[in-house]
Amino acid sequence: MVSEMTTHASLLWAVLLIPPLTETFKPLLSPGGGSLTHRDITQRAIFRKTGQVCRAMATAQGQNFTLAIDDKLTAYTLQRACFSGGSSFLSALAFQTAVTKMYLSNAAVDVFLALSAPHHFDDETFVEGREVVAQASAAVKAAVKHGSFISARISLGAACHTLQDFYSHSNWIEMGNRVPFSKLIRPDMPLDNLAGPDRATCRNCTGGNCTNNILSDVLQEKKLTSGYFSLFSSAKPAGKCSHGGSFDRTSGQDPVGGINKDDTSESHGHLHLQAAEVAINATMELLEDIRLATSDKDFLRLVGMSQSSLLSFVIDTTGSMADDIAEAKRVSFSVIDLKRGTQEGPSEYILVAFNDPGFGPLIRTSDADVFKQEINKLNAAGGGDIPEMCLSGLLLALTAAPPSSDIFVFTDAPAKDAELKNTVTALIESTKSKVTFMLTGTSSSARRRRSGSPVSRALSDADAQLYRDLAQASGGQAIEVSKSSLPNATVVIEDTSTSALVTLLQAVRTPVRAENFSFLLDETVSNVTVYITGSSSPAFTLYSPTGESQNHGVPEGPLGTIQRVGNLQRVQLNAHSRTGLWDITINSTAIFTVKVTGQSSINFLFNFVEAFGGAHGDFSLKQSRPSIGKNATLLMSVTGSDSLKVTELALVPVSGSGLVNGTVKAIGGGDFLVTIEELPAGDFTVHLKGETSGVSRSSPTLFQRQSSTQLRASSVAVTVSVNSTLEPGATITVPFIVETNTTAGSYIIRARNDRGFSSSSPSSLTLEAGGLAEGTVTLTTPSDTPSGTDVTLTIEAEAPGAIDSNYVVVSFVLASKVTDFTRPVCQIVGITANCPQDCSQATWQLSASLSDGNGTGIASVTVQEGNGTLSTNSSGVGITAALYSASCCSQAVELLMVDNVGNAAICSASIRNPSSPMTAQPMTTTANATATPVSTTSSAQLCSNLSLWLWVIVVLPLLYPQA
């Protein structure tokens, strides 16, 4: 089966030429007049819902949560409130990165699905639009269940776009509604009172005033309609409303005008803010449905709300690596045990083993003990032919790790799969993750063949250079040490396994002279470390703002402690180091790197975006490297303070010369749009300077931050369109376009996916200078792929002579089509309670029959509210019965039921509390479920928890065989 997602690359090119911004809430930038964009709506909804979840979790733990949940919320204030009482270093970068991923995915719907009416609820496509939301929501739940959080965010952002557009494009607001239309996320409920295909819904606007153009009888009868939209034809059904706007040709056809509320200047712009507010609440309703279907913990992981770092190892398991493996175990156990139970402990663990010819599987877990068990299983064996599948193992880690992760690779052998270098580089740039190589094969230590005979030195300088290049590109390090000194080098892992790590300076130099580097320490930065790597052990001198100095030959000095191991020199600055401008002068006879890191809440993230046309103009995510010879735009978020001001953003070439400043424009919520007139030649990093209100003094605090990942512009562009959700067992065709503004010739094409699924693509495309060519990647997904599995597809285009290249990286989730939208129901069979005046002296019990009807079966039942204990009974169709017991002081309970595809419902009950002992009556109110009381039993009839439970598991199946 070939997916209907896309068939022809030419269609992609046509879509990219479409100006889509006239038929939706604006994606990212407000046109003014107080209008809210999809970015605003999505971000506010996520912030509000996250605040509610954190408040509920705090309440359940007996803690206070005092933060007001309003439109003033920021990623930083939420992070600080949700993790109060923990580490003093709280970074909201992961949280803001996840939110940004979702609203950029939201905006992408206007680029790649601009003409799909159901994705915008245009043309009265209410049934089809609801199906779009329902399947995307089901895919999010499946992806979260499978741990595929990045793909889940992409699908969620797309679902939010369609849901939000309903309130701008329909007459829901005009009918006087100020609450969400909940049936849009309840496919089990009928969509009634829709305006029929022959029902007239609008009249002509008068003199350009469309305020009252919806027919009064349509509003009085609460008939639901939406505007028709077309770029190409003015045709629409007689009497129907149009979307409106200068690009909508149907709006010139009677009845003329439109009804969209996309911003305050549109046809029904007077209702824009009301539509946007209801869209926020509707998005929160969708988020709550996903939260109930997953868990509070997984919901917070979905939105990127974590307080600590990732611990990720990629380890060579061949015969000579026994010492390295032992050290990886030691340092990981040390990090885990030292930080267990604190907010500094890693929030996720990744482990990938590799040798030859194998690599993987990927181990990804949030359980430290599981990680310990898995790394304990590693043994060194085999590998006599020396080169190993290092980059294949690294690719698995890069696609699985959250953005901006630190990944550590242990090896002493060359890479057998060096042809993957460009793919690894693409993923490094795309994820902004840092890769540090622990190389023990460049010393005189020898690897041994399976026979036990020694072989020659495993890593030549050329072999090691591949690892150095990748480390430098990512902002990591290539640390070259002997096996005996490796334990002294792994302190770098302990340095990075902490929260709120920021980069203050990073540079790579081919020396011709002594060079001075400066970095600014602000009062929010602590635990500052300087790393210098170079084969010649570069000489250096460090200078503080007060003029104190310490050179490389002084291990313990006035400024810090210097440790030397292999090609690494590490300087740990003394605690309470002075703020201000520091200098370090380095003199080397070989290539060296210098890096300065610290802990601080203030950090930034950025994405290249590109303009696309329309009535107002806007931006969407740039899928690949920015273009040489053109201006560029960065969408940047700065986190860590409630009062930040960006004073400078510059792109700095790795060579050190040719700095390019950008023009910074604040767009609200800690976000900025930065325009770059011309990109630097070669590799560059992003440098940020700014100020924030003083932490300990009234004057502003100046700060400096730098991106770690090296980026570059390209004369080649690669563009692709792919649906965010696909079905297992499908053969999909992904169209892509390669463009160049310079070199003509044959361009090498490489397409790879991280799951090893069968695929085909052209090996090359021929381009004229300044031209483009179209291609397709055909990918076949196995039918037994678990629903929720994510897939990362990388498409590379390399210019003739390998003088230039570019790539595009897309992720999507494989999700089985869901047809079961029936929510679980409960029948409260009995409640027994004989509660005395002193409620602490007795307990009450509840028994309930649970059913998913003809659905997929109830997978889990948990206590959503209440302090009692829960037991369940299962049959071949899932959980069918529940018994709850609690102290008489805890008088209410909510049981959360979730079936196998994520449909969730709550079963509620409580006991009355008169002044004397009582017989309880079950309360049968539920949210999203039907709770029908069957009987109320006295404590005399069921004298103990045991007898009640026996009654539930023996009698209930006889009374309710279909449950």
Stockholm file with secondary structure:
# STOCKHOLM 1.0

chainA/1-963         MVSEMTTHASLLWAVLLIPPLTETFKPLLSPGGGSLTHRDITQRAIFRKTGQVCRAMATAQGQNFTLAIDDKLTAYTLQRACFSGGSSFLSALAFQTAVTKMYLSNAAVDVFLALSAPHHFDDETFVEGREVVAQASAAVKAAVKHGSFISARISLGAACHTLQDFYSHSNWIEMGNRVPFSKLIRPDMPLDNLAGPDRATCRNCTGGNCTNNILSDVLQEKKLTSGYFSLFSSAKPAGKCSHGGSFDRTSGQDPVGGINKDDTSESHGHLHLQAAEVAINATMELLEDIRLATSDKDFLRLVGMSQSSLLSFVIDTTGSMADDIAEAKRVSFSVIDLKRGTQEGPSEYILVAFNDPGFGPLIRTSDADVFKQEINKLNAAGGGDIPEMCLSGLLLALTAAPPSSDIFVFTDAPAKDAELKNTVTALIESTKSKVTFMLTGTSSSARRRRSGSPVSRALSDADAQLYRDLAQASGGQAIEVSKSSLPNATVVIEDTSTSALVTLLQAVRTPVRAENFSFLLDETVSNVTVYITGSSSPAFTLYSPTGESQNHGVPEGPLGTIQRVGNLQRVQLNAHSRTGLWDITINSTAIFTVKVTGQSSINFLFNFVEAFGGAHGDFSLKQSRPSIGKNATLLMSVTGSDSLKVTELALVPVSGSGLVNGTVKAIGGGDFLVTIEELPAGDFTVHLKGETSGVSRSSPTLFQRQSSTQLRASSVAVTVSVNSTLEPGATITVPFIVETNTTAGSYIIRARNDRGFSSSSPSSLTLEAGGLAEGTVTLTTPSDTPSGTDVTLTIEAEAPGAIDSNYVVVSFVLASKVTDFTRPVCQIVGITANCPQDCSQATWQLSASLSDGNGTGIASVTVQEGNGTLSTNSSGVGITAALYSASCCSQAVELLMVDNVGNAAICSASIRNPSSPMTAQPMTTTANATATPVSTTSSAQLCSNLSLWLWVIVVLPLLYPQA
#=GR chainA/1-963 SS CBCSSCCCHHHHHHHHTSCGGGGSSCSSSCCSTTCCCHHHHHHHHHHHHHHHHHHHHHHHTTCCCCCCCSTTCCHHHHHHHHTTTSCSCCCCHHHHHHHHHHHHHHHHHHHHSTTCGGGGTCTTCHHHHHHHHHHHHHHHHHHHHTTCHHHHHHHHHHHHHHHHHHHHHBSTTTTTCCSCCGGGGCTTSCCCSBCCTTCCCBCCCBTTBCTTCBCHHHHHTTCBCBCBCCSSCCCCCTTCCBCCSTTCGGGGSSSCSCCCCSSTTSTTGGGHHHHHHHHHHHHHHHHHHHHHHSCHHHHHHHTTCCSSCEEEEEEECSGGGHHHHHHHHHHHHHHHHHHTTSTTSCSEEEEEEECSSCEEEEEEESCHHHHHHHHHTCCCCCCTTCCBCHHHHHHHHHHHSCTTCEEEEEESSCBTTGGGHHHHHHHHHHHTCEEEEEECSSSSCCCBCTTSCBCSCSCCHHHHHHHHHHHHHHTCCEEECCTTTHHHHTHHHHHHSSSSEEEEEEEEECCSSCEEEEEEECTTCEEEEEEEEETTCCEEEEECTTSCEEETTCSBCSSEEEEEETTEEEEEECTTCCCEEEEEEEECSSCEEEEEEEECSCEEEEEEEEEECSSSCEEEECCSCCBTTSCEEEEEEEESCSSEEEEEEEEEETTSCCCEECEEEEEETTEEEEEESSCCSSCEEEEEEEEECCSSSSSCEEEEEECCSCBCCBSEEEEECCCSEECTTCEEEEEEEEEESSCCEEEEEEEEETTCCEEECCSEEEECTTCEEEEEEEEECCTTCCTTEEEEEEEEEECGGGSCEEEEEEEEEECCCCCCCCCCEEEEEEEEECCCSSGGGCEEEEEEEEECTTSSCEEEEEEEECSSEEEEEEETTEEEEEEEEEETTCCEEEEEEEETTCCEEEEEEECCCCSSCCCCCCCCCEESSCBCCCCCCCTTTSCSHHHHHHHHHHHHHHHCTTC
#=GC SS_cons         CBCSSCCCHHHHHHHHTSCGGGGSSCSSSCCSTTCCCHHHHHHHHHHHHHHHHHHHHHHHTTCCCCCCCSTTCCHHHHHHHHTTTSCSCCCCHHHHHHHHHHHHHHHHHHHHSTTCGGGGTCTTCHHHHHHHHHHHHHHHHHHHHTTCHHHHHHHHHHHHHHHHHHHHHBSTTTTTCCSCCGGGGCTTSCCCSBCCTTCCCBCCCBTTBCTTCBCHHHHHTTCBCBCBCCSSCCCCCTTCCBCCSTTCGGGGSSSCSCCCCSSTTSTTGGGHHHHHHHHHHHHHHHHHHHHHHSCHHHHHHHTTCCSSCEEEEEEECSGGGHHHHHHHHHHHHHHHHHHTTSTTSCSEEEEEEECSSCEEEEEEESCHHHHHHHHHTCCCCCCTTCCBCHHHHHHHHHHHSCTTCEEEEEESSCBTTGGGHHHHHHHHHHHTCEEEEEECSSSSCCCBCTTSCBCSCSCCHHHHHHHHHHHHHHTCCEEECCTTTHHHHTHHHHHHSSSSEEEEEEEEECCSSCEEEEEEECTTCEEEEEEEEETTCCEEEEECTTSCEEETTCSBCSSEEEEEETTEEEEEECTTCCCEEEEEEEECSSCEEEEEEEECSCEEEEEEEEEECSSSCEEEECCSCCBTTSCEEEEEEEESCSSEEEEEEEEEETTSCCCEECEEEEEETTEEEEEESSCCSSCEEEEEEEEECCSSSSSCEEEEEECCSCBCCBSEEEEECCCSEECTTCEEEEEEEEEESSCCEEEEEEEEETTCCEEECCSEEEECTTCEEEEEEEEECCTTCCTTEEEEEEEEEECGGGSCEEEEEEEEEECCCCCCCCCCEEEEEEEEECCCSSGGGCEEEEEEEEECTTSSCEEEEEEEECSSEEEEEEETTEEEEEEEEEETTCCEEEEEEEETTCCEEEEEEECCCCSSCCCCCCCCCEESSCBCCCCCCCTTTSCSHHHHHHHHHHHHHHHCTTC
//
